[in-house]
C-alpha cells in the first residue's frame, strides 16, 4: 500500500503526489535517495507509468554522474560499464530483497560509484599483472597492496565514503590506487611513505585501515 512521508513536503511513495511532481517540474528538486525510496515502495503493476518515469529520472542522473567520473580510456569510453552500474541500480530499486537497496536509499551516488568500480574491476582485473614488492622498515620484502581490492577508479568514491576520516589517510589510499608503492629501497623513488612524510609502517597501516573501512561501509 502506498504511504506518504512523515515530512509534509515529501511525497513518500504516494504515486499521485509523484505524478504531480512530474507535471509541475519539481521532480528535479527531489533528492535521488528520496526518489529511489519512492520507487521501492510502489506497486510495479498499479503504478507502472509513474514508476517508469521515476526510474528513468534516476537512470539519467546516474548516467550523468558516472560520465563525469569514468576513465574515458576504458573500452567504449566506459559507457558499457556505466550502463551495467545503472542496470544494477534499477534492479535494486525493483528487487524486494536486493542487498544494494539500503545503500542506494542512504547514499545513492556513493553506492552507484562503488558499483561502477566493481564493474571496472571485473573488466580490467589490473591486479592480475605482476606487481613489484614493497619493503618494510627493516628492508624485508612484503607483497604489494591488493590491486583487485583497490584499483584506480576506486579513488572516485574515496571522498564520498571516507569524507569523515583523516585526509592524509584518504590520500594514502588514493596514492596506492594510482600505483605508488608504500615504500622502496630506492631513496629517489616517490612512495606513499615519502610523499606523506610518514614511516612505511604508518603508511601501510593507513592503507589497511582505509581498505577495511571501505569494505565495512559498502557491505550490505
Long-range contacts (C-beta under 8 A, 24 or more apart in sequence): 2-41, 2-42, 2-43, 2-47, 3-41, 10-34, 11-38, 12-38, 12-41, 13-37, 13-38, 13-40, 13-41, 13-42, 15-42, 15-46, 15-47, 15-50, 15-51, 18-50, 18-54, 19-50, 22-50, 22-53, 27-54, 27-57, 31-108, 32-58, 32-61, 32-62, 32-108, 32-109, 33-104, 33-105, 33-106, 33-107, 33-108, 36-89, 36-93, 36-104, 36-105, 36-108, 37-105, 39-93, 39-94, 40-93, 40-101, 40-105, 44-94, 55-90, 55-93, 55-94, 58-89, 58-90, 58-93, 58-108, 59-86, 59-89, 59-90, 62-86, 62-89, 62-112, 65-109, 65-112, 65-113, 66-112, 66-113, 66-116, 69-113, 69-116, 69-156, 70-116, 70-120, 70-153, 71-120, 71-152, 71-153, 74-120, 74-123, 74-124, 75-123, 78-120, 81-116, 81-119, 81-120, 81-123, 82-116, 84-119, 85-112, 85-115, 85-116, 85-118, 85-119, 86-112, 88-115, 89-115, 99-220, 100-220, 101-220, 102-220, 103-218, 103-220, 107-160, 109-160, 110-157, 110-160, 110-161, 111-218, 113-156, 113-157, 113-160, 114-157, 114-161, 114-218, 116-153, 116-156, 117-151, 117-153, 117-154, 117-156, 117-157, 120-151, 120-153, 121-148, 121-151, 121-153, 124-151, 126-151, 126-152, 127-151, 132-181, 134-181, 134-182, 134-183, 134-184, 134-191, 134-200, 134-204, 135-183, 135-184, 135-185, 135-200, 136-183, 136-200, 136-201, 136-204, 137-183, 137-199, 137-200, 137-201, 139-185, 142-204, 144-181, 144-182, 145-176, 145-182, 145-207, 145-211, 146-211, 149-211, 149-215, 150-176, 150-177, 150-207, 150-211, 150-214, 151-177, 152-177, 152-178, 152-179, 154-214, 157-214, 158-210, 158-214, 161-213, 161-214, 161-217, 161-218, 162-210, 162-213, 162-214, 162-217, 165-210, 165-213, 168-196, 168-198, 168-206, 169-206, 169-209, 169-210, 170-210, 171-196, 172-196, 172-203, 172-206, 172-207, 172-210, 173-206, 173-207, 173-210, 173-211, 173-214, 176-207, 182-207
